[in-house]
Amino acid sequence: MKVGFIGLGNVGGKLAGSLLKNKFNLTVRDLEERLTKKFKNKGAMVANSPKELAEKVDLIITCLPSPEVCAEVMESKDGVINGLSENKIWLEMSTTDESEVKRLGKLVLDKKAIPLDGPVSGGCHRAETGNISIFVGGDRKSFEKILPILTTMGRKILHTGGLGSASILKVITNYLASVHLAALGEAWTVAKKSKLDLNKTFKGIAVSSGNSFVHETESQVILNGSYNINFTMDLVKKDMNLFNELSKKLNTPLEISPFVLDIFKDAQKKYGSRAWSSMVVKRLEDKFKTNFRASGFPDELVDSEKEEKGYEI
């Protein structure tokens, strides 16, 4: 199967890199020539437009920063939709609005092609090693058809149900991660003000009922002081907004989510849209004139798990 990948950013570039490493026939597209050049030098083909890419491949993957960007890539004159034909598959791996996936999915179906949504979860460091998780919504038979490709990009693959279900699940998981991150800022503040050993505190939380994936990963770069989680404030704000808008559509007013979103909005105002999202804890470091530094932690996360072929869960 010929694969096309559009969007070679922090996550997309790593996922596409796994495909290239596993010898797939790969065509790529990105607005940044330096990114496509890197892939071309490693053996990938480069398309001049999303339409051209869609015409040349069997599976079109998009991994883009926002629903608006994806709509442009899909619906423009030189977009993916105009390059589709019968039985081609579109896999939307962006974190996006489930209603937008369904809207674009209808346009894909009108071309007798097949829409799937397949967002990823688990951090950029795991995307690089192919150990990330992938949620996929849409037609089960089409999912099974591309499963051998998915298992080279991710470790644990979950078919979530109908089109859009994966995007809902992804937004839920990102919401929970954001809440955990905001809560960590308060936890580290109390630990530091209490003069606890922060190295031992890290270990204690990791073996306790208060542990989380966010603590095991993001606390490391917080304690190092780099905050480098390869995920930025504007993306958290986008994801939190998607979660809040979803709750409004469901007529389910929430309590915690709007509050946490306000915290991230304040952090974005202080440190900028492209600041690392883990810098949300720096609000409290600055407020209380302290820091959460401790020795022995990395400045960037590296996945220490052995890369293995993925499987469906």
N, C-alpha and C positions, 0 to 999 in steps of 0.2 A: 504494500500500500504506500502510495506517495503522500507525504505529509507536508503541509504548509503551516508556518508559524508566524503570526503577526503580533509584534510587541515583544521586544528583547530587553526589557528593563530589568529591575532587581530580581524579580521572580521569573518572568518569562524567559529571560536570557539563560537562566539556569535550567529551566525545564527543557528548552530547545537544545541546550548543550547535552542533556542526557540522551535526547533522541539522536543527536549527531554521534555521540560516543558509542551508541548501540547500533551504528551503521544503517540507520534509516535513510531512505531517499528524502532529503529535506530541502525545502525551499523556504526562505525567510523574507520578511518585510519589516522595516522599521524606518521612521523618519530620520533617525540619526545614522549617517553613513558609516561612522566609525564602528558602530555595532554590527551592521551588516557586513562590513569589510572583514571583521574578525571571524565571522562565520564562513564567509567566502574562502578565506585563507585556510580554513579547516575542512573544506570540501563541500559546503552547502551551496546551493544555488540561490540567487537573489532575484526577487521579482520587482518590477518597476512600479507596481500598483497592487492593491488588494484584489482587484478584478483579475489581473494577470495571474496572480498566485492561485486564486480559486479555479481558474481555467486549467491550470497545470497539474493540480493535485487531487487526491481522493478525499483527504481529511484536512479541513481548514480549522486551525486552532487560533483563537484570539485571546490575548492576555494583556488587557489594557487598563489604564488608570481610572477610568470613570465611565458611567453609562453614556455620557455625552460623546466621549471619544469613540466608544464602540459603535454608537449609532452612525457617526460620520464615516467610520471605516466600512461599515456594512452597507449604508444606503447612498453614499455619494455616487456620482456618475461612474467613477472608476472603483467603486466599492465591491465588496465580496458578493453581494446579492446578484449583481449583473454578470458575475462570472460563474454562477452556480448552474448545474444541470442535474438531471435525474440521478438519484442515489448517492450523490456527494454528501458528506457529513460535515456539519459545522459544530464545533465544540467550543463553547464560550467558557474560558477558564478565568475570566475576570471576576472580581467580587462586585456584584451588580444587583440591581433591582429585579426581583423575580417577574414583575409585570412587564419589564422591559425585555427580559429574555423571552417571554411568551409572545410579545408583540413582534419582535424580530423573528422569532421562531415561526410565526404565521407566514411571514414573507419568504422564509426559507422553504417552508412546506409548499407554498405557491409555485416554487420552482421545481417541485417534486424531489427536493433534497431533504435531508434529515437534520433537525436541530437537537443538540444536547447541551446541557450546562454542566460544567465540571470544575468548580473552584477548588483551590488547594488550601491546606491548613497545616501548620507545623513549623513555620519559620523559614527564612531564606537560606539559612545554613543547611537545612535538611532538603530544600529544593535542589541545592547544588550536588548533593550526594545521591539523589533519587530516593531518599527515605521519607519524603513528605507524604501526607495523606491526601487523597483525591475523592471528592464527593461527585457523583454523576447522576443527573436527573434526565429522564427522557425514555424513549423506546428501549425496552430491555434487549431486544435482538441486536439493535445497533450498538448498544453498550458492549455486548458480548463480542461484537465484530472488532471493536477497537481495544478490547481489554488487553491483548498482548502489547499494544503500544503504551497503554496507561501504566502497565506494570514495569516499564522501563523508566518512567518518570516518577512514580510514587511507590511507596512500600505497602500502604494499606488503601485499598480501593473499595468504596461503598456505593452501591446503586441505591439511591434514596427514594426512587419512585418516579412520578411524572415530571415533565419539563417544568423547571422553576423550583422544584423541591430542594435541589442541591444548593441553589442560591439562598434560599431561606435558611437552611441549616448553616451555611457559611456565615451569614450575617449574625446569626445567633451566637456562633462560636467566637466571632470577633468581638461581639458585644461583651461576652463573658471575659475574654482576655483583657479588654479595656477596663472593666470593673476591677479585675484582679490587679492590674497595673496601678490604677489610682489608689487602691487599698494598700499596696506595697509601700507607697510613699509615706502613708501615715504609720505603717508598721515600722519602717526603718527610722522614722523620726523618733518614735517612742523608744526604740532600742538604743539609738544614739544618745538621746537625752538621759536615758537610764544608765549610761556608761557601760552597756553590755559589750562584750567582745563580738565584733560584727562577723568575724569568720565563724565563730561558734554559733552565732545566731543564724547565719545562713544554713549551717548544717542542721541545727535544731528544727528550723522551719521545714527543711527538706524531708525530715523523717517524722513529721507531725501531721495532725489532721488539718493544719493550716497550709499544707503544701499545695502547689499548683504548678502546671507547666510554665506559667509566666515567671514564677519565682525561680524555678530551676534554670531558666534561660536568662531572662532579662535582669534578674537581680545580679547576675555575674558582671554584666557590663555597667550596671549602676554602681556597684562597689568598686569597679575598676576606675570609673569616672569618664569612660569614653562615651557611654550611653549608646554605643553603636549597635543597634538592633536591625539595621537595614530596612527600617519601616518609619515613615515620617508622619508628622502631626496632621498634615492635610488628608492623608489616607485614613487615619483614625477618625477624623471628623466626618469624612465621607461615609465610612462604614457605620458609625454611630447614627448618622442621619438616616441611613437606609433602614436601620433597625427601628428608629423612632417613627419613621414614616410608615413602616409596615404595621406597627402597633396602632397607628391612627386609622389605617385602612381596615383593620380588624375591630375598630371601635373598642380598643383595650388601652385606656390611659394608664401609663406607667409612672412609677415613682422614682426608682433609682436611676434609670437610663437618662432622663433629661438632666438630672443633677450631675452625673458623670460627664455628660457631653459638655456642660458648662465649664467643668474643670479643665477639659482638654481645649476648649475654646480660649480660656484664659492662658493656658500654657502656650498655645499657638500665638496668641497676641504678644506674649513676653519673648518667645524665642524664635518665632518665625514658622512659616508653613512647612519648610523643608528641614526643620530640626528633627532629630530622632524622637520618636514617640515616647521612648522611655524617659525623656527629659521632663515629662510631666511631674516626676518626683522632685525635680530641681526647684519647682515652685516652693516646696516646703524647706528645702535646703537654704534657699535664699531668704525665705520669710523668717526662719529661725537662726540664720547666720551660722550654719553648720554644714557638714558634708557627710556623706556616707562612704567614705573611702576605706578600703581594706586591702591588704596585700594578697597576692597570689591569684588574682582573677584576671581573665583575658580581656583584651581591648576589643575583641571581636569574636563572636561565637563560631566554633568549628564543630561539625557533627563528628563525634568520635565513634558512632556506630558503623559497623562494617556495611558496605553497600551490598544489598541483596535484591534479588528479583522480587517484585511486589506480588501481592495476591489479593483476591477479593475477600472482604470480611462480611 
